[in-house]
Amino acid sequence: MFPTSRTAIMNDDGTYAASDGVMLYTLAKVMNFTPVTVIPEDKTRYGIRLKNGSFTGLLGDLIRKHTSISMNSMFIKDYGTQDLEFTTPVEFDSLCLIVAKADVYPQWMVIFLCFEKKIWLGILGTYVLSVFAWYLIRSVLDNQLTPDCIRLSLEIFRLFLNSSFDRYFEKLSERIFLITATIFMIIFVYSFQGSLIKLFSTPVYENDIETLEDLDKSGLHVHILSKNLEDTFSGNNNTIMKSILSKLVTLKTPLKNRWKKLAYEKDMAFIGKYKDLIQVVGSFTESGKPLLHIVKECPRSYHIGYLIPKGSPYLDPMNNVIGRMVSGGIMNSWFVQYKNVLLLKNEDFWKEPEPFTLNHLAVAFFILPIGFGISVILFLTELVTIVFPSVRLY
């Protein structure tokens, strides 16, 4: 048995905690034995099958009968040998991929993210049609063949900003048109304001990698720590799976600060158990924002159990104890409790909410100088036409 990040956490005294540790000491108590834990002789953890047919790591120790039971839970699948068998499953988990979280949209783009593109186009089309309808109404009521288009456009724009008119409308057609447009704009403006507040208070991310196809298109290399995981993408005629298989990189030892490298360099992906990755994402944050993301489409799912040599007399007693613990919900409770412990240890969990800063108003401060600049240019243009009446600029 060797320590892992979630299911077999080693205490200072050499004993084990978490789900695998609890299972070990429960089996020892019920079956009346004193556990003596040893780490695989070659230090290769789970181990693999070599080209010469021999096995390394935990698999090799079990086959050579150097140990009686493996208490590191493993995926129930074919490891290339008939000399081992699994106990009753203790849980079910998926093998998923973790990548860097997509970048946050800059604040100046937030205003454009309140609605989908189709809605923005619909609002623009509604504005153009409203100006055209207002143009027709005014041309008939004012007996003008060519009303002032700019003035009419500004009137409708003023209406779209939910602002009132400075004159009284006597005709019924005007009133019905303006009432209808006003109701439409009230709904739009308050929906826009509500969406804007939500987007300002919640970070908005660019599109994350959500499918295996997205991962393949990204060109990221997938890092694995054991050759046993290569079959995750093999044995499948799917072209996407074959393409990802060609990008696998097997690491002999875990990368130092691998989650930090993954989050900031954004040039790789890792594969792991979904329940492990959930806790990695929850514990690796910055200013309350996640830096990592789990791809929604997972390539494989497996039951998880414990390995023992085939024909072992311990199989039936172990299955009896494991079945009672699983049916009692004890194994799943460790996942829930450990997730909460990680959340409480996360410093970002205790931070105060981020205050409203100048960055949230970046769009307003960008629009203001642009509008003032255009106004100054137009003012100078009009000033020239007043000083020099003979000059016509527009």
Residue pairs with C-beta under 8 A, 6 or more apart in sequence:
1 8
1 16
1 20
1 24
1 37
1 38
1 39
1 70
1 71
1 72
2 8
2 39
2 40
2 45
2 58
2 72
3 9
3 10
3 16
4 20
4 72
5 276
5 279
6 18
6 19
6 273
6 275
6 276
6 279
6 338
7 18
7 19
7 20
7 72
7 73
7 334
8 16
8 18
8 19
8 20
8 21
8 71
8 72
9 16
9 17
9 18
9 21
10 16
10 17
11 17
14 37
15 21
15 25
16 24
16 25
16 37
16 71
18 334
18 338
19 73
19 90
19 91
19 331
19 334
19 335
20 71
20 72
20 73
22 330
22 334
23 71
23 90
23 306
23 322
23 325
23 331
24 35
24 37
24 71
25 35
26 321
26 325
27 33
27 69
27 318
27 321
28 34
28 35
30 317
30 321
31 314
31 317
31 318
31 321
37 71
38 61
38 66
38 67
40 47
40 56
40 57
40 58
40 60
40 61
41 60
41 61
41 66
42 56
42 57
42 60
44 56
44 57
45 57
45 58
45 72
45 225
45 226
46 57
46 58
46 59
46 72
46 74
46 226
46 228
47 55
47 56
47 57
47 58
47 59
47 60
47 61
48 55
48 56
48 57
48 59
48 226
48 227
48 228
49 55
49 59
49 79
49 80
49 81
50 56
54 60
55 63
55 80
55 81
58 70
58 72
58 307
59 79
59 81
59 84
59 307
60 66
61 67
61 70
62 70
62 83
62 84
62 307
62 308
62 309
63 81
63 83
63 84
63 309
65 309
68 308
68 309
68 312
68 314
69 306
69 308
69 312
69 314
69 318
70 306
70 307
70 308
71 306
72 306
73 90
73 91
73 304
73 305
73 306
74 86
74 304
74 305
74 306
74 307
75 93
75 95
75 302
75 303
75 304
76 86
76 89
76 302
76 303
76 304
76 305
77 231
77 302
79 228
82 310
83 309
83 310
84 307
84 308
84 309
84 310
85 307
85 308
85 309
85 310
85 312
85 315
86 305
86 306
86 307
86 308
87 305
87 306
87 307
87 308
87 315
87 318
87 319
87 322
88 305
88 318
88 319
88 322
88 323
88 326
89 303
89 304
89 305
89 326
90 304
90 305
90 306
90 322
90 325
90 326
90 331
91 275
91 303
91 304
91 326
91 331
91 332
91 335
92 301
92 302
92 303
92 304
93 273
93 274
93 275
93 301
93 302
93 304
94 273
94 274
94 298
94 300
94 301
94 302
95 229
95 232
95 271
95 272
95 273
95 274
95 298
95 299
95 300
95 301
95 302
96 271
96 272
96 273
96 274
96 277
96 294
96 295
96 298
96 299
97 212
97 215
97 222
97 269
97 270
97 271
97 294
97 295
97 298
97 299
98 262
98 269
98 270
98 271
98 272
98 277
98 280
98 281
98 292
98 293
98 294
98 295
99 208
99 209
99 215
99 218
99 220
99 262
99 266
99 269
99 292
99 293
99 295
100 262
100 263
100 264
100 265
100 266
100 291
100 292
100 293
101 205
101 208
101 263
101 289
101 290
101 291
101 292
101 293
102 205
102 206
102 207
102 208
102 209
102 293
103 205
103 206
104 203
104 204
104 205
104 206
104 289
105 113
105 204
105 205
105 206
106 362
107 359
107 360
107 362
107 363
108 362
108 363
108 366
110 196
110 199
110 200
110 204
110 363
111 196
111 363
112 120
113 199
113 204
114 192
114 195
114 196
114 199
115 123
115 192
115 195
123 188
126 184
127 156
127 157
127 160
130 156
130 159
130 160
130 181
131 149
131 152
131 153
131 156
133 177
134 152
134 155
134 156
134 177
135 147
135 149
135 152
137 171
137 173
137 174
137 177
138 144
138 147
138 152
139 145
139 146
139 147
141 171
141 173
141 174
155 165
156 181
158 165
159 165
159 178
159 181
159 182
159 185
160 185
160 188
161 185
161 189
162 182
162 185
162 186
162 189
165 178
169 175
169 178
200 356
200 360
203 289
208 293
209 215
209 218
209 220
209 293
209 295
210 295
210 296
210 297
211 295
211 296
211 297
212 240
212 241
212 244
212 295
212 297
212 299
213 240
214 295
215 222
215 244
215 269
215 295
216 240
216 243
216 244
219 247
220 247
220 267
220 268
220 269
221 247
221 248
221 249
221 267
221 268
221 269
222 244
222 247
222 248
222 249
222 268
222 269
222 270
222 271
223 248
223 249
223 250
223 251
223 255
223 258
223 268
223 269
223 270
223 271
224 230
224 232
224 248
224 249
224 250
224 251
224 270
224 271
225 250
225 251
225 254
226 250
227 250
229 271
230 245
230 248
230 250
232 271
232 299
232 300
233 241
233 242
233 244
233 245
233 248
233 299
234 241
234 245
236 242
241 299
244 299
249 268
255 261
258 270
259 280
259 284
259 291
259 292
260 284
261 268
262 268
262 269
262 270
262 292
263 284
263 291
263 292
264 291
269 295
272 280
274 294
274 298
275 335
277 292
277 294
278 294
278 339
279 338
279 339
279 342
280 292
281 290
281 292
281 293
281 294
282 290
282 339
282 342
282 343
282 346
283 342
283 343
283 345
283 346
284 290
284 291
284 292
285 291
285 346
285 348
286 348
287 348
287 351
287 354
288 348
288 351
288 354
305 322
306 318
306 322
308 314
308 315
308 318
325 331
343 349
358 365
381 393
381 394
384 391
384 393
385 391
385 392
385 393
